[in-house]
Amino acid sequence: MLILSLVTMELKRYALKGIVHRFLLFTHLIFNFFEVYQMIPRIILTILLLLCGLVSSSFASDNAAAIAAIKAGAQVVDVRTTGEFAAGHLITAQNIDYETISDHLAELNPDKTKLIVLYCGSGFRAEKARKALLAKGYSAVLNAGGYDELVEAGLLSSK
């Protein structure tokens, strides 16, 4: 009789563990759903603002001016990683990673009013680098956008 009651208690304990485990999985799924669900209004609002022109990509308007400046001989900085730079870059570009650009100001033109054109893979890192340079007192910094766009625009690359 004692063995039967012990077995019954063990079975109840495992059944309880299974129920608790299933409950925890269910609550985890529900919380993940609500986290994603809460992001949807933000995503929709951002898309609507972009479509209405209230928020614009910060590098889109600089692209044409940056291409003209590069063709005119402005200083060009590729802010991608050294690996990306080695895989292909604009002929006139020097490589300074966007995360360390503030530490490498000596490699840039000492005249902070001279034009500097930045590019990366898509324009996102170049924009971060542009803001860092503006914070350091540089007044003429353009974000040219992404490397592939610049090559498609006819700028010479090392590929």
CORPE-V319566 format. One record per pair of residues at least 12 apart in sequence whose C-alpha atoms are under 7 Angstrom apart, sorted by the first residue. I is the first residue (numbers start at 1). J is the second residue. If there is no record, write none. Layout:
BEGIN
i=I j=J
i=I j=J
END
This chain:
BEGIN
i=59 j=123
i=59 j=127
i=59 j=143
i=59 j=144
i=59 j=145
i=62 j=142
i=62 j=143
i=62 j=144
i=63 j=143
i=63 j=144
i=63 j=145
i=66 j=117
i=66 j=142
i=66 j=143
i=66 j=144
i=67 j=144
i=74 j=115
i=74 j=116
i=74 j=117
i=75 j=115
i=75 j=116
i=75 j=117
i=76 j=92
i=76 j=93
i=76 j=94
i=76 j=116
i=76 j=117
i=76 j=118
i=77 j=93
i=77 j=94
i=77 j=95
i=77 j=96
i=77 j=117
i=77 j=118
i=77 j=119
i=78 j=93
i=78 j=94
i=78 j=95
i=78 j=96
i=78 j=118
i=78 j=119
i=78 j=120
i=79 j=95
i=79 j=96
i=79 j=97
i=79 j=98
i=79 j=118
i=79 j=119
i=79 j=120
i=79 j=125
i=79 j=126
i=80 j=97
i=80 j=98
i=80 j=120
i=80 j=121
i=81 j=97
i=88 j=157
i=88 j=158
i=88 j=159
i=89 j=157
i=89 j=158
i=90 j=155
i=90 j=156
i=90 j=157
i=90 j=158
i=91 j=156
i=91 j=157
i=91 j=158
i=98 j=125
i=98 j=126
i=98 j=129
i=101 j=129
i=102 j=132
i=102 j=133
i=112 j=137
i=112 j=138
i=112 j=139
i=113 j=138
i=113 j=139
i=113 j=140
i=114 j=140
i=115 j=140
i=115 j=141
i=116 j=140
i=116 j=141
i=116 j=142
i=117 j=141
i=117 j=142
i=117 j=143
i=117 j=144
i=118 j=142
i=118 j=143
i=118 j=144
i=119 j=143
i=119 j=144
i=119 j=145
i=119 j=146
i=119 j=147
i=120 j=145
i=120 j=146
i=120 j=147
i=121 j=146
i=121 j=147
i=122 j=145
i=122 j=146
i=123 j=143
i=123 j=144
i=123 j=145
i=123 j=146
i=126 j=143
i=126 j=145
i=127 j=143
i=130 j=142
i=130 j=143
END
